Amino acid sequence: MSEATGKPGINPHTGQSIPADPAGPAPGVTPAAATPAPAAPAASAPSQQELAIRAALETVMDPEINLSVIDLGLIREVRFLDPPKTLVRMMLTTPFCPYAPQLIADVKQATMSVLPQECEVEIMPDPWSPDLMPDPGLLGYSF
């Protein structure tokens, strides 16, 4: 119950009323403020351009593992900048991947085949893990 109005509160996740608790708050627990918290911004759905670029990146294969950069979860972000430029943020399976220059060139080529504008590929320093894959089972073993 909201202490200011004496009415039941609203669950911010479901939008339904929260039933009144006749026992009151647990000892040592301070009731929440009567004003609702602002809603978190919804994650925007990928644009048609981003979906098309990600589809094209399915053709870019890691030559050692023989899976696409999408299947491996290496592509972390596709952004469209102004002036017109596409930024692709990706990671590598190993820090000193010998195929990095070829992968970067292939990612640029696939991206520019969909959207003919300058493309920058940024390599993220984060370590890669099979947990980042949409389907880790593609590697042929379980974790």
Legacy VTK file of the C-alpha trace (Angstrom):
# vtk DataFile Version 3.0
C-alpha trace
ASCII
DATASET POLYDATA
POINTS 143 float
0.000 0.000 0.000
1.153 3.483 -0.738
1.543 5.312 2.529
0.627 8.644 0.957
-2.716 7.534 -0.485
-3.588 4.363 1.444
-4.264 2.608 -1.896
-2.520 -0.524 -3.171
0.546 0.106 -5.345
1.049 -0.955 -8.960
3.520 -3.663 -9.939
5.899 -1.910 -12.398
6.533 -5.180 -14.274
2.946 -6.303 -14.838
0.944 -3.104 -14.329
-1.370 -4.947 -11.947
-2.333 -3.827 -8.468
-0.265 -5.091 -5.574
-2.533 -6.505 -2.865
-2.408 -4.765 0.493
-0.241 -6.500 3.087
-2.225 -6.545 6.332
0.915 -7.331 8.344
2.702 -4.229 7.055
6.348 -4.103 6.052
8.853 -6.496 7.550
10.861 -5.145 10.489
13.769 -3.035 9.314
12.290 -2.576 5.807
11.462 0.942 4.694
8.418 1.172 2.373
9.067 2.408 -1.168
8.273 5.989 -2.051
4.727 6.714 -3.229
5.870 8.003 -6.622
6.537 5.325 -9.218
10.012 5.020 -10.676
10.382 6.123 -14.289
10.122 3.278 -16.766
13.383 2.002 -18.190
13.834 2.775 -21.888
12.837 -0.168 -24.032
15.574 -1.785 -26.085
14.975 -0.805 -29.667
14.456 -3.501 -32.233
17.165 -3.853 -34.874
16.557 -1.857 -38.041
16.068 -3.490 -41.433
19.561 -2.295 -42.391
21.102 -3.944 -39.328
19.242 -7.200 -39.995
20.431 -7.155 -43.621
24.030 -6.526 -42.547
23.884 -9.312 -39.966
22.483 -11.638 -42.633
25.392 -10.734 -44.942
27.857 -11.326 -42.088
26.592 -14.929 -41.885
28.801 -15.508 -44.953
31.986 -14.348 -43.167
33.556 -17.523 -41.838
36.284 -18.019 -39.252
38.724 -20.108 -41.332
39.977 -22.115 -38.369
36.669 -22.950 -36.647
34.591 -22.953 -39.870
31.644 -21.084 -38.322
30.392 -17.616 -39.243
31.251 -14.547 -37.205
27.516 -14.375 -36.355
27.350 -18.017 -35.183
30.434 -17.441 -33.046
28.901 -14.319 -31.490
31.859 -12.195 -32.580
29.722 -9.331 -33.911
28.681 -7.397 -30.835
27.236 -4.198 -32.311
26.267 -2.634 -35.638
25.730 1.138 -35.546
25.001 3.751 -38.168
26.838 7.035 -37.657
26.495 10.506 -39.105
28.195 11.437 -41.450
27.099 8.213 -43.151
29.327 5.471 -41.849
28.693 1.986 -40.509
30.483 0.953 -37.336
30.800 -2.765 -36.613
32.159 -3.670 -33.195
33.455 -7.212 -32.999
35.730 -9.399 -30.943
38.167 -12.112 -31.890
38.227 -15.697 -30.634
41.821 -15.224 -29.435
43.719 -12.011 -28.636
46.367 -12.562 -31.315
44.174 -14.212 -33.933
46.305 -14.714 -37.052
43.197 -14.329 -39.219
42.208 -10.918 -37.797
43.232 -8.854 -40.866
41.311 -11.180 -43.190
38.244 -11.263 -40.920
38.200 -7.458 -40.688
38.444 -7.127 -44.490
35.674 -9.727 -44.993
33.398 -7.995 -42.449
33.938 -4.639 -44.208
33.243 -6.157 -47.623
30.060 -7.951 -46.474
28.789 -4.811 -44.718
29.482 -2.565 -47.697
27.764 -5.040 -50.047
24.522 -4.316 -48.170
24.999 -0.629 -47.423
27.439 1.088 -49.793
28.984 3.562 -47.388
32.215 3.718 -45.399
32.554 0.951 -42.842
34.762 0.889 -39.768
35.429 -2.345 -37.906
36.444 -1.893 -34.288
38.047 -4.832 -32.493
36.923 -5.005 -28.889
39.509 -6.075 -26.286
36.997 -8.257 -24.413
37.822 -11.971 -24.195
35.639 -14.257 -26.298
33.874 -17.241 -24.774
31.531 -19.855 -26.262
28.931 -18.444 -23.851
28.651 -15.470 -26.234
27.433 -17.731 -29.049
23.706 -17.902 -29.787
24.121 -21.717 -29.952
27.331 -22.987 -28.265
26.404 -26.517 -29.353
27.634 -25.610 -32.848
31.179 -26.169 -31.586
30.390 -29.854 -31.215
30.783 -30.233 -27.460
28.845 -29.187 -24.408
29.891 -26.953 -21.535
LINES 1 144
143 0 1 2 3 4 5 6 7 8 9 10 11 12 13 14 15 16 17 18 19 20 21 22 23 24 25 26 27 28 29 30 31 32 33 34 35 36 37 38 39 40 41 42 43 44 45 46 47 48 49 50 51 52 53 54 55 56 57 58 59 60 61 62 63 64 65 66 67 68 69 70 71 72 73 74 75 76 77 78 79 80 81 82 83 84 85 86 87 88 89 90 91 92 93 94 95 96 97 98 99 100 101 102 103 104 105 106 107 108 109 110 111 112 113 114 115 116 117 118 119 120 121 122 123 124 125 126 127 128 129 130 131 132 133 134 135 136 137 138 139 140 141 142
